[in-house]
Amino acid sequence: MSSFPQHIETMQLRVPLPRQPEPQLEPELLATDPPPAPKPRSGGRDRYLDLLRALALLRVVIYHNFGWAWLPLVFPSMGVMFALAGSLMARSLSRPALTVIRGRLRRLLPPLWLFGIITIGLSLLDGWGPNAEGHPNWWWGKLAFWILPLSTPPFAEVSLSGFGGLLEHGWAVQVGVPLWYLRAYLWYVLLSPLMLKALRRFPVVTIFTPLALALCSGFLPEGGGRIWETFSDFTTFGSCWVLGMAHQEGLLRKLPQYVAPSIAPLVMLAGYWWLTSRPVLDPTAVGDLENVPIAQAVWSFGFVLLLLHLSPSWQDWPGPLQRWNGLISLLNARAVSVYLWHTLALVISIPIIDLAWRSDWAADHLAWLLRTRYPPLLVALPLIALFVLAFGWIEDLAAGRPPRLFPWPRRIKGRRRAA
C-alpha cells in the first residue's frame, strides 16, 4: 500500500502566470526642461518572485510524496503562492477590473477543464457515477463546479475498483487534492478589486482582517460544507494575498527597515506555539502545519512578511542562479500544469514501483530502497514532465500565446538566456 498522503485540504498552488507589462506613456517634455535622469528598470519580470514560485512548486511535489510535517514550516508554499498571486493581481488592476478578472479566468479555466475531462473520464471508467454518490440529482448539479470552480469541483470520494487493483481504491481522492486551491484562487481574484480599494484606504485594517477572522474562527464550532470551506480559505491565506498587494503598492517599503525583521519572527513564533499546543493523535509526532488553519495562517503571514521585506527585485539572475534559469523559467511557464498533474503522476508511480518487486534480484538487493518513498518521486518526476509536454500547451493558448510543447528559454544572441 502507498503512504502517499491523502490530504484534500492541505495542498496548495494555483500559480497564475505573470502578465507581460504594457508600455507606460510618458508626458511630453518641454524644450526648456533639463534632460530627465535615468530611471531604474521597472515593469519587467522579477526573477526573485519567479524563484519563489519555482521553489513553492517543488516543495508541493516533495511534500505530497513524502508527507514530511516539517516541510511546511521550512517553506509554507501556499502562503507564498497566494502572496505572489496577490502582488501580480494588484499590478494588473491598473487596468479595468472586469478586464483583469476576465483575463485571469481565461488563464485558469482551460487547464482546469482539460484536467477535469481526463480525470472525470478515468473515474467514470473506474465505476464512479451518479448512483455511486447516492444523490444522482446533486451529482449532476455539482459537475457545474468543473466549469466555474466557485466551490471545489467534485471527484470520486468513494472507493473505486482501482482498475482491477492496479491503483489504490482512493486514487481519485489523491488526484483531486489540488482542486481546493483553484476554488480559493478564484474567490481571491473576484474579491481583489474591493480588497485593493480597501488596502489603499485602510491598509493596516485590510492586512490584518483575514488574520483576525482566522483567530476568531478558532473559537467557533468547526463547520462543514462548501460555504465553510470558502470562508476557511479566505481567513487562512487572505492576509498573505493582501501582503502581496501591499508589496506591489509599495506600502511595505514605507515601513522602517527594522519593523518587518522584528515583527515577523515573533508572529512565526506565535504560529508555532499554536501548532504545538494543539492535541495530536500521536503525542510523539510533530503536528502538520497544513492541518491546523490558525497556525498556518499566522506562520505563513510572518514568513511571507519576511520574504517580501528581503525582496531584492532581480531584473537579471545573480551569477550563481544563471545555470537554473531554464528550469525556473519552465516551471513558471507551466506552473498550472505541474500543480494539477503532479498528483496523478505520484499515483501512477506506485504500480510502476510495484513491478520492481516482481524481480527477484530487485527484491533481494533493492528492498531497502523500494520500501522508502524515494523511488515513487524518481518515477513521478519524468511522468510530470510527460504530462507537461502533453497538456501544458493549453496554458499558452489560455494566455493568448503561440503554443509550445516545451517552453525552455530560447537563446538570444548577445545574452546567455532569455525567458
C-alpha angles and dihedrals in degrees: 000000000000123000090209104141117246099211109156098177100033105069123096142195136084096158115197116216115243116254118236107249120250118233114264116226114231120210116251115263122229116243090244094054117105116247111276120254114252112270125222116257112270140164096044129109115298103225092196090062090046089054092050091050092050092048091049092053093049091047091053092053093047093046094051090051101045102021091215107176093208095060096079088052093052093047120002096206098186096052089048093048094049090049091052091048091049091052092051091045092053090049091052094048090077080089125062111298096232091053091051094047091048090051092050092049090049090056095043105043107052094056089046092050093051091048090049095049092054100040095043089047091053091047092051090050089051094054106274119138146122095297093049090066094046094231108078096177094049090046093061092044094051091055086075088075087070087064096047113008099213082141131021110294110243123255134173105287091169124085113274129197092255090228092295096324096309091118132029116274091244096049093121091057090055093047091049094057096102095054097085090064093058090053092051094044092051092054092048090052092051093048097042098093090056093042092052092050090049091048093054092049102035106016100168095044093047094050095050101037097086090046091050091049090051091054092048092049089061090069094050125086109271107263133204141200133067098297092054091049091055092046091049092052092050094050095043099050104013094097090052090052091050091046088058089052091049090051091053091046091053094241094127091055089060091065118094110264094246097054102077097041089049098046102036097065091049091050091049090048089054090051092050091049090053090049095051093043093059116097116249130194092240111046090201094054126092113241117249111242091212092060094056109064097191093049090046092050094050097041093046091049093055093043094049092046090056094046093050091046090054092045107138094188097222114203089182130026118265112244099262092051097049092091090058095052094102097051095042092048091048092051091050093048092049101031096127093048094049091048096048100041104037093084092055089050090053091049093050092048091068098067089042090056089046089062089064090061089062089066111088092209093052092045090052101041106023102037090109089058098039091056091061129078094244098087094056090053092048090051094043096054096065089042090055089050089051092051091048090051092048101041109014094088089077088072088062092050091047090052093047094249128130106268118255125188094210114018097199111158112271119234113245122199111258094021132073098228138347123198 
